């Protein structure tokens, strides 16, 4: 069930990570790469976890960094006169190496029992980061609805266009409805509403 629910999210993650114009003609292939890497992540999480009930799922917290990295790489290569193939290959290898490096660091932190170091982060820093993740996901969702890259705060001005607003409205209303439904004391309400919403 968890895997089935993750597939639409992963397509959204791919659209967020590769939101630069340079990637638009390769969206299908890049989405498949995200699906494959997420599948490998899930299997590794389940196989190597010390918890017998572990379920591996990619989270949205890293999207901010992956999106910023891919956009920066694309901008720099375009500025230097590079090709789309150079952008794709550099971005895929860099994101893969960065993600693998983070995985090694997290494994080492777990091995040497350094996870408690996170407790020294001030609560406002953690709260601010989590709030920005929420804002970033909402902005990315609206961007997916209107098929335009929304990276800066001023990009919300796209919604002043009536057509863009009409495209975004179902997604925004569905997000509000799902948020409200998730707060109900009915464990079947959220999954059922996710099936019902097209």
N, C-alpha and C positions, 0 to 999 in steps of 0.2 A: 504494500500500500504506500509506504514511504517513497519507494522508488518511482511509482507511478505519479505521485504528487510532485516529485522533484523535476520531472521532465519539462513541464511548462516554465518552471522557475529557471531552469538551466538555459533555455532559449532566451529568456529575458536577460539572464546574466551575460550571455554572449553578446546580446545587443548593447548592453551597458558597457562591457569591457571594450568592445570594438565599435564605439560610436563615432569615430572619426570618419570623415567622408572617404578617405583612402581605402577603408575596409568595406564599404557598402556593396561593391560588386562581388565580394567574396563571403558574404554573410552565411550562406549555406555551409560552406566548407569550415568556416571558423566556428559555427555553431556545433558542427560534428566534433571538432577538436575539443570544445568545452564539454560536450557530453562524454567523450571518451576519457578525458582527464578526470572528470567528476566521478565516472564509474570506477576508474582505477583508485581514486581517493577513497571511495566508499568501501571497496574490497579491502584495501590496505587497512583502513580503520577497523573494519570488522575482524580481519585476520590477526592483527597485531594488538588489539585492545586486550587489556587484562580483565575487562568486564565481560561477563558471559552474555549480557543482553545488549551489547553495543550495536548501534545502528549508525552507519556512516552517511553523512549528508554534508554537502558543501554549504557554507554559510555566506551571507551577503557582506560581512564586515570587510573582506579583502577587496571587494569590487572597487572601492574608492581608489585604492592604490593601483590596481591593475588597469583601471580606466585611465587614470592620470599618466601611468607609464606608457601605455599604448598610444595615447594621444601625443605625448611629448616625443616619442620615438618617430611617429609619423610626421609631425611638424618639422623635426630636425632633418630628417632624410629629404623631405620635400624642399626645405630651405637650401639643402646642399645639392639639389638637382637629381635626387635619386629616383628610382623607378618603384612601381607598386610591388614588384617581386622583392626588391630589397626591403621595403617597408614590412611586408608580410613575414619574410624569413627572419629579419632582425627582431621583430616584435614577438613572434612565436618562441624563438630561442631565448630571448631575454626574459619573457614572462615565465617560461618553463624553468629556467635557471633560478630566477628570483623565488619562485614558489618552492622549488626543491630545497633551496638554501634555507628558507624559513622553516620548512619541515624538519630539516636537520637540527636547526636551533631549538625548535620545540621538543624534538625527541631528546636532545641533550639536556634541556631544562627539566624534562620529566625524569630522565635517568639520574640526574644529580640532585633531584628534589628541590629545584629552584623556582617552582611555581609560586611559592609564597612571596617571592619578590614583587609580584603584581600587587599584593596588598599594600605596598608602599606608595602606589600611585594615588594622588589625591582624588577624592570622590568627585569634585567638580570637573576634573580632567576626564575621568571615565564617563561621567554623565554627559559632558559636552561632546565627546567622541560618539557615544551612542545616539545622541540627539542628531548629530550630523549624518550618521548612517541612515537614520529614519528620513531626514530631509532629502538625502541623496537618492534613496530608493523611491520616494514620492516623485521627485523630479525626473528620475529615470523612467518611472512608469508613465508619467505624462508625456515624456519624449517618445516613448514607444507608441502611445496612442496617436500622436500627431505626426509621427515619422520624421521628426526633426531632432538634431542633436541639441540637447540642452545642457550646457556646461556651466555657464555663468548665470548669476542671479537675474541679469537683464534679459535672459532668454525666456523668462516667464511672459515677456511682452508678446510672444507668439500667440498667447491666448486672447489678445485683443482682436485677432482675426476671427470672424464669426465661424468660418469653416473649421479652423483649428480648435476652437472652443467646443463646437459640436462633436468633433472627433474625440476630444478629451473627456467630455462630460460623462459618458457611460463608464469609463475607467475610474474617474474620480468618485462617482456615485457608488460603483461596486466596491471601491476601497473603503468608503465610509460605511457601507452596509456590512461588509465583512468585519470591519473593526468593531461595530456594534454587536454583531452576532457572536464574535469571539468572546465577548464578555458575558454571554448568557451561561447559565448553569446547566447546559445541555451538551453532552459530549458529541452528540450526533449532528448538532445544528450547523457547525462550521463545515465539516466534510460534505454534508448534504447540500449546503448552499454553494460550495465550490463546484459541485457537479452541476447544479442548476444554472449558475451564471455562465453564459456562453464564452 
